[in-house]
Amino acid sequence: MTAEDARKSPAGKAGNGGAEALAASGGNLEKIREILFGAQVHDFEKRFTRLEEKLLKETADSRAETKKRFDSMEAFIRKEIESLVERVKTEQGERSDAVKEISRDLRETAKNLEKKLAQLDEQATKGQRELRQQILDQSKSLSDEIRTRVKESAALLSRELKELRSDKTDRSALAGLFTEAAMRLSGDTKPSGKE
């Protein structure tokens, strides 16, 4: 039953029938709202879901890439440390053999030992410095890449939000549409501001 029929019928003119007509018009309003905006709301929901999935995937990819790089860096550091340890062991073994062979000349051996220890310390210090520098460089590179990805993700999110905001229905036009629909449903055939 339309609002026009309700107005013309005797029940629509009575006080009790007016409440029924008002309830029916409320249901019609919901149907109109669903018809007008249902598809757009569903579209927004789909777009938000896709955007959220995309961000989650990019975040997971960034985490996986970062973990992979940290694992690679850790393996590299372990390998370098093992190499240094092997070099130290080799040099210590050679030094020990040299000391046994030149046991007659203890002073000369002591001087050579001191020189070699100084060189070894210098090499170890230099190796540690280089290793620290490499770790620092890789850490900076990873930090820069993470910042870049976060900025890209934020920019993408901002663009998507701007698109969504620009697609929203104008509120004043929507209010006018609802006012006109309410007037028509309540029986007032002349909407305000229109003939």
DADA-V614100 format. One record per backbone hydrogen bond with DSSP energy under -1.0 kcal/mol. CO is the residue of the C=O (numbers start at 0). NH is the residue of the N-H. If there is no record, write none. Layout:
BEGIN
CO & NH
CO & NH
END
This chain:
BEGIN
1 & 5
2 & 6
3 & 7
4 & 8
8 & 12
9 & 13
13 & 17
15 & 19
16 & 20
17 & 21
18 & 22
19 & 23
20 & 24
21 & 25
22 & 26
23 & 27
24 & 28
25 & 29
26 & 30
27 & 31
28 & 32
29 & 33
30 & 34
31 & 35
32 & 36
33 & 37
36 & 40
37 & 41
38 & 42
39 & 43
40 & 44
41 & 45
42 & 46
43 & 47
44 & 48
45 & 49
46 & 50
47 & 51
48 & 52
49 & 53
50 & 54
51 & 55
52 & 56
53 & 57
54 & 58
55 & 59
56 & 60
57 & 61
58 & 62
59 & 63
60 & 64
61 & 65
62 & 66
63 & 67
64 & 68
65 & 69
66 & 70
67 & 71
68 & 72
69 & 73
70 & 74
71 & 75
72 & 76
73 & 77
74 & 78
75 & 79
76 & 80
77 & 81
78 & 82
79 & 83
80 & 84
81 & 85
82 & 86
83 & 87
84 & 88
85 & 89
86 & 90
87 & 91
88 & 92
89 & 93
90 & 94
91 & 95
92 & 96
93 & 97
94 & 98
95 & 99
96 & 100
97 & 101
103 & 105
104 & 108
105 & 109
106 & 110
107 & 111
108 & 112
109 & 113
110 & 114
111 & 115
112 & 116
113 & 117
114 & 118
115 & 119
116 & 120
117 & 121
118 & 122
119 & 123
120 & 124
121 & 125
122 & 126
123 & 127
124 & 128
125 & 129
126 & 130
127 & 131
128 & 132
129 & 133
130 & 134
131 & 135
132 & 136
133 & 137
134 & 138
135 & 139
136 & 140
137 & 141
138 & 142
139 & 143
140 & 144
141 & 145
142 & 146
143 & 147
144 & 148
145 & 149
146 & 150
147 & 151
148 & 152
149 & 153
150 & 154
151 & 155
152 & 156
153 & 157
154 & 158
155 & 159
156 & 160
157 & 161
158 & 162
159 & 163
160 & 164
161 & 165
162 & 166
169 & 173
170 & 174
171 & 175
172 & 176
173 & 177
174 & 178
175 & 179
176 & 180
177 & 181
178 & 182
179 & 183
180 & 184
181 & 185
182 & 187
190 & 193
END
